Amino acid sequence: MAYTKRRDENKGQKAEAELLARIKALLGSPPDLVCHSVCPEKAAEPVLCLYLETMVNRTDIDGYILSALRKGEFSEREPSGAEDNAFVQELPEDLGAEELARRSADGLVKGYCVLIDSSGGVRLVRITDPKQRQVDTPVAEVSIRGPNEGFSESISTSIGLIRKRIGTPQLRFESMQIGRVTRTTVVLAYIEGIAPDELVREMRRRLRAIRTDGVLESAYIEEFIQDSALSPFPTLLSTQRPDVVAAHLLDGKAAVLVDGAADALVAPITFFELFNSPEDYYQRADIATFIRWIRLLSFFIAVFVPSLYVAATTFHQEMIPGTLLLSLSAQREGVPLPAFGEVLMMELIFEIIREAGVRMPRVAGQALSIIGAIVLGQAAVDAGLITAAIVIVVSVTGIANFVVPAYSFGIAQRLVRFTFIILAGFVGLFGILCGTLLLIAHLSSLKSFGVPYLSPVVPSYPADWRDVLFRVPRPQMGALAPQFVRNLKKKGR
């Protein structure tokens, strides 16, 4: 097949246009699809050059392929020189239009450049780039095993990181501009055929309903599209890891990318999924299950231990073993504050140290958090302001709070912990019991894009328990999308 070879002009243009339309339909007209029409010097008919800008090096495309096409020097052979890092694949002409479009779409999502001549002939060209694009490391979601790539503030780079992990043409990216002044690019990502249509429509509706002057970060979008603005618990997952987003897309969920933000928003999300870490799926199922139970235990420690200590030492001393009670009573001699005041004061000091550590440079902040907590705690005990038991309780609580992978969920834990401390300080265990019932009722009332927040426990979907409190081996995981996500399809019919 030569580029100078012609058929009837109208017939050739029609075949070229039909093939282009089929490719766009298969890919869902993605925002990163670029189409160039190049007319070689020795040919009267132009050649279409298609590529996904998030998957290729624009410099190589402009410097090698487009330049060679314009000069009519694009070789029909597969380049073999060391200086010529290209791979050329010519698709057979006897393939049907559907098969040509399918193979072209597959090539595009794998980083190939597709050349279509006026006769409908197709070539796939890939220029290998020995230098990988520099991507960030996720600061807040570090894992020992698994990829350490993180999203970039460049939305095209972030889209490319997702495409690298999901190579199907059914991966969809819908781009829109939000913000009357900033005109920020926001992209909705999902996999057609896996994500329920009802979820995609609802997410698209909420995004298009946003009316604001500016969007500078994904948190702006989150506040507009979240289900409950007054709840401290997140109904969208914010993540810096493309592998996490890819896994959720395979589960039938949708993601939102914001230009200028180095993270993505995933929905729907449930309470129990916030305890999951990407590392759970990169190691053995039994180890992942054990660590997941550690996280659940840490949640209860972080929320209930300080309030239980206040309630037991203030209202229910009879519940404390005699030896421990004598030890605590001896420590409290000369301490001016009640247990409620001690715990509340130390928790506030710990929050101040934590916030100061975040705002300072990383190395200095870590030193401040560790040394500040040790020095202040020891000084307060030596001065007789608090007991040593309080330092232990607050320290264990603070460490347990860091175990949960989702940062926004950790903040919610801290707010709930202060609420329980106040309830325990006034009415003891009765206050903790009432607070627990209110907490369960609140969690049961929450939804994330139509999915109950406590799914798959309430309502119960036993088929999905294989990846909640424990993780079964991957061969027994079953279908990709959880039942509570697949149910959205039934609701939308």
LORO-28835 format. One line per field, with one value per residue (C-alpha): z, y, x; residue in three letters. Coordinates in steps of 0.25 Angstrom, whole numbers. Example, Ala and Ser with C-alpha at 12.3 -4.5 7.8 and 13.67 -1.06 7.14 Angstrom:
LORO-28835
w = (31:29)
v = (-18:-4)
u = (49:55)
resn = (ALA:SER)
END
This chain:
LORO-28835
w = (0:-4:0:-14:-18:-20:-22:-26:-18:-12:-9:-2:6:10:14:22:29:33:39:47:52:56:64:71:74:80:89:92:86:97:100:98:84:74:59:48:33:26:11:6:-5:-15:-12:-15:-4:11:21:35:47:60:74:89:94:108:103:93:93:85:81:74:67:62:59:53:48:43:38:30:25:20:12:7:13:22:20:16:23:38:42:47:50:64:62:57:69:62:60:48:47:34:36:25:15:14:29:30:34:48:50:45:55:66:64:62:75:82:76:81:95:95:91:75:65:54:40:31:16:6:2:16:18:33:39:53:57:71:74:87:97:106:116:124:128:142:151:166:177:185:198:207:201:202:201:202:191:178:169:174:163:167:160:154:154:139:135:122:130:140:129:123:136:136:121:124:134:126:112:107:97:106:116:115:118:117:118:123:127:141:147:141:143:144:133:139:132:139:134:137:136:135:127:118:120:134:141:143:134:145:153:140:138:152:153:140:145:158:151:140:151:158:158:163:159:161:163:168:174:174:188:181:173:185:193:181:177:191:197:211:213:228:231:235:228:213:202:192:192:190:185:179:173:159:162:173:162:152:162:166:151:149:160:152:159:153:156:155:150:152:145:155:165:168:173:168:174:173:175:180:193:205:220:220:207:214:222:210:205:191:198:202:188:186:196:201:205:219:222:216:225:237:234:231:245:251:244:249:263:262:258:271:279:273:275:288:297:302:305:312:321:325:327:336:344:346:348:348:357:361:347:348:355:369:366:354:362:373:363:356:370:374:361:363:376:374:360:359:347:346:336:326:327:326:313:306:309:304:292:288:290:282:271:272:270:259:251:254:249:236:233:236:226:225:233:244:245:248:258:264:265:272:281:284:289:297:304:307:312:321:326:329:337:345:348:353:343:337:341:333:329:321:313:310:306:297:291:287:282:273:267:264:257:247:243:234:220:216:221:221:229:239:241:243:254:261:261:266:277:283:283:290:301:303:305:314:323:325:326:326:319:316:308:300:297:292:284:278:274:268:260:255:251:244:236:232:227:218:203:193:179:182:190:205:213:221:209:207:222:223:214:213:201:205:192:194:208:202:201:214:227:221:207:200:190:176:169:178:177:166:158:157:161:175:176:182:170:160:167:162:148:153:159:147:138)
v = (0:13:27:32:21:26:22:30:43:43:28:30:42:34:22:30:38:25:19:31:32:17:19:31:23:12:21:30:43:45:59:54:49:57:57:63:64:63:65:58:66:54:51:59:52:55:45:45:44:40:38:40:51:45:33:38:48:60:63:50:51:65:62:49:44:58:63:50:50:65:62:49:42:32:19:7:-3:-5:4:-3:7:10:24:21:16:13:1:1:-9:-9:-15:-24:-17:-29:-27:-22:-7:-12:-20:-8:1:-8:-11:4:7:-3:2:16:13:5:17:15:26:22:26:26:28:33:18:14:7:7:7:7:14:14:22:16:26:21:32:30:42:47:45:48:39:39:45:42:27:21:6:-4:-13:-9:3:17:25:37:47:59:74:72:65:59:52:47:42:35:28:22:18:11:2:0:-3:-4:5:5:14:27:41:52:66:79:93:97:111:124:131:120:111:99:85:74:60:49:35:22:9:7:-6:-7:6:6:17:22:25:32:41:45:49:56:64:68:73:81:87:93:109:115:126:117:103:102:88:75:79:90:79:70:80:82:68:61:55:60:74:73:60:58:45:46:40:41:35:45:37:41:27:23:8:11:19:8:-3:5:7:-8:-9:-1:13:26:36:51:57:72:80:85:75:63:54:48:47:33:30:23:19:12:12:-1:2:14:3:-3:0:-3:-12:-21:-26:-27:-38:-51:-51:-56:-45:-35:-40:-39:-25:-21:-25:-17:-5:-8:-10:3:11:6:10:23:27:20:18:32:33:20:24:37:30:18:28:38:30:16:13:-1:-6:-4:-16:-12:-12:-3:6:7:11:21:27:29:36:45:51:65:66:79:74:63:52:59:72:64:56:68:77:66:63:78:79:67:73:86:78:70:82:89:77:77:92:92:86:71:67:78:75:60:64:74:64:53:61:71:60:53:66:72:59:57:71:71:58:64:77:69:74:61:46:37:28:40:41:26:27:39:34:20:28:37:25:17:29:28:14:17:19:30:43:50:38:40:54:49:40:51:59:47:44:58:57:44:50:61:51:42:54:58:45:34:21:25:36:27:18:29:34:20:19:33:29:16:23:34:25:17:29:33:30:31:34:24:14:12:16:3:-6:-18:-20:-11:-14:-28:-33:-46:-48:-36:-40:-46:-33:-26:-31:-41:-43:-56:-61:-55:-67:-67:-52:-54:-43:-30:-20:-22:-25:-12:-5:-14:-11:3:-3:-9:4:12:3)
u = (0:6:1:1:-9:-23:-37:-49:-48:-62:-61:-48:-52:-65:-57:-47:-58:-66:-54:-51:-65:-65:-52:-57:-70:-62:-54:-65:-59:-49:-43:-29:-31:-24:-26:-17:-19:-6:-4:9:17:15:1:-12:-20:-17:-14:-21:-12:-19:-13:-16:-8:-8:-1:10:22:17:31:33:20:23:38:37:23:17:30:32:18:19:32:26:38:31:37:28:38:39:51:63:73:77:74:60:52:39:30:21:10:1:-13:-18:-27:-37:-41:-55:-58:-62:-49:-41:-47:-46:-31:-29:-35:-27:-15:-18:-20:-7:1:1:-1:-11:-10:-22:-20:-31:-33:-36:-23:-18:-4:-1:12:19:31:37:41:53:51:38:30:34:22:20:20:8:12:-1:-2:11:12:23:19:12:14:18:13:4:-5:1:-5:-5:-18:-13:-2:-12:-21:-9:-6:-20:-20:-6:-14:-27:-24:-39:-45:-58:-50:-57:-52:-63:-57:-64:-60:-65:-63:-68:-55:-44:-51:-44:-44:-51:-51:-61:-55:-62:-63:-74:-82:-77:-81:-96:-102:-110:-97:-91:-103:-104:-89:-90:-103:-96:-84:-91:-100:-88:-89:-76:-66:-54:-49:-35:-34:-42:-48:-56:-63:-64:-72:-82:-85:-84:-97:-97:-90:-92:-86:-72:-71:-66:-76:-65:-51:-39:-27:-14:-11:-15:-15:-26:-34:-32:-37:-49:-53:-52:-62:-72:-69:-66:-55:-53:-40:-38:-27:-17:-20:-11:-22:-35:-49:-56:-70:-78:-71:-75:-71:-64:-56:-49:-42:-36:-22:-16:-6:-17:-18:-3:0:-6:-21:-18:-8:-18:-29:-21:-16:-30:-35:-24:-29:-43:-38:-30:-43:-50:-38:-37:-51:-55:-43:-42:-56:-57:-45:-52:-66:-59:-50:-61:-74:-72:-60:-66:-63:-48:-40:-36:-21:-22:-32:-22:-11:-19:-24:-9:-6:-17:-12:-9:-14:-23:-32:-42:-40:-49:-41:-28:-32:-38:-26:-16:-24:-25:-10:-7:-16:-8:5:0:-5:9:16:8:11:26:36:35:48:46:31:34:44:34:23:31:40:28:19:30:35:21:16:27:27:12:14:26:18:6:-3:-7:-5:4:-8:-14:-1:-2:-17:-15:-2:-9:-21:-13:-5:-17:-23:-12:-15:-27:-22:-32:-28:-41:-47:-36:-41:-55:-50:-44:-57:-65:-55:-56:-71:-70:-61:-70:-82:-74:-70:-84:-92:-82:-85:-99:-94:-85:-97:-106:-94:-92:-106:-107:-94:-99:-112:-105:-96:-108:-115:-103:-102:-92:-98:-110:-101:-104:-92:-92:-93:-91:-94:-106:-113:-107:-101:-94:-87:-79:-74:-62:-55:-61:-56:-47:-41:-43:-32:-33:-38:-50:-53:-64:-69:-62:-73:-79:-93:-97:-91:-98:-111:-111:-113:-126:-130:-128:-136)
resn = (MET:ALA:TYR:THR:LYS:ARG:ARG:ASP:GLU:ASN:LYS:GLY:GLN:LYS:ALA:GLU:ALA:GLU:LEU:LEU:ALA:ARG:ILE:LYS:ALA:LEU:LEU:GLY:SER:PRO:PRO:ASP:LEU:VAL:CYS:HIS:SER:VAL:CYS:PRO:GLU:LYS:ALA:ALA:GLU:PRO:VAL:LEU:CYS:LEU:TYR:LEU:GLU:THR:MET:VAL:ASN:ARG:THR:ASP:ILE:ASP:GLY:TYR:ILE:LEU:SER:ALA:LEU:ARG:LYS:GLY:GLU:PHE:SER:GLU:ARG:GLU:PRO:SER:GLY:ALA:GLU:ASP:ASN:ALA:PHE:VAL:GLN:GLU:LEU:PRO:GLU:ASP:LEU:GLY:ALA:GLU:GLU:LEU:ALA:ARG:ARG:SER:ALA:ASP:GLY:LEU:VAL:LYS:GLY:TYR:CYS:VAL:LEU:ILE:ASP:SER:SER:GLY:GLY:VAL:ARG:LEU:VAL:ARG:ILE:THR:ASP:PRO:LYS:GLN:ARG:GLN:VAL:ASP:THR:PRO:VAL:ALA:GLU:VAL:SER:ILE:ARG:GLY:PRO:ASN:GLU:GLY:PHE:SER:GLU:SER:ILE:SER:THR:SER:ILE:GLY:LEU:ILE:ARG:LYS:ARG:ILE:GLY:THR:PRO:GLN:LEU:ARG:PHE:GLU:SER:MET:GLN:ILE:GLY:ARG:VAL:THR:ARG:THR:THR:VAL:VAL:LEU:ALA:TYR:ILE:GLU:GLY:ILE:ALA:PRO:ASP:GLU:LEU:VAL:ARG:GLU:MET:ARG:ARG:ARG:LEU:ARG:ALA:ILE:ARG:THR:ASP:GLY:VAL:LEU:GLU:SER:ALA:TYR:ILE:GLU:GLU:PHE:ILE:GLN:ASP:SER:ALA:LEU:SER:PRO:PHE:PRO:THR:LEU:LEU:SER:THR:GLN:ARG:PRO:ASP:VAL:VAL:ALA:ALA:HIS:LEU:LEU:ASP:GLY:LYS:ALA:ALA:VAL:LEU:VAL:ASP:GLY:ALA:ALA:ASP:ALA:LEU:VAL:ALA:PRO:ILE:THR:PHE:PHE:GLU:LEU:PHE:ASN:SER:PRO:GLU:ASP:TYR:TYR:GLN:ARG:ALA:ASP:ILE:ALA:THR:PHE:ILE:ARG:TRP:ILE:ARG:LEU:LEU:SER:PHE:PHE:ILE:ALA:VAL:PHE:VAL:PRO:SER:LEU:TYR:VAL:ALA:ALA:THR:THR:PHE:HIS:GLN:GLU:MET:ILE:PRO:GLY:THR:LEU:LEU:LEU:SER:LEU:SER:ALA:GLN:ARG:GLU:GLY:VAL:PRO:LEU:PRO:ALA:PHE:GLY:GLU:VAL:LEU:MET:MET:GLU:LEU:ILE:PHE:GLU:ILE:ILE:ARG:GLU:ALA:GLY:VAL:ARG:MET:PRO:ARG:VAL:ALA:GLY:GLN:ALA:LEU:SER:ILE:ILE:GLY:ALA:ILE:VAL:LEU:GLY:GLN:ALA:ALA:VAL:ASP:ALA:GLY:LEU:ILE:THR:ALA:ALA:ILE:VAL:ILE:VAL:VAL:SER:VAL:THR:GLY:ILE:ALA:ASN:PHE:VAL:VAL:PRO:ALA:TYR:SER:PHE:GLY:ILE:ALA:GLN:ARG:LEU:VAL:ARG:PHE:THR:PHE:ILE:ILE:LEU:ALA:GLY:PHE:VAL:GLY:LEU:PHE:GLY:ILE:LEU:CYS:GLY:THR:LEU:LEU:LEU:ILE:ALA:HIS:LEU:SER:SER:LEU:LYS:SER:PHE:GLY:VAL:PRO:TYR:LEU:SER:PRO:VAL:VAL:PRO:SER:TYR:PRO:ALA:ASP:TRP:ARG:ASP:VAL:LEU:PHE:ARG:VAL:PRO:ARG:PRO:GLN:MET:GLY:ALA:LEU:ALA:PRO:GLN:PHE:VAL:ARG:ASN:LEU:LYS:LYS:LYS:GLY:ARG)
END
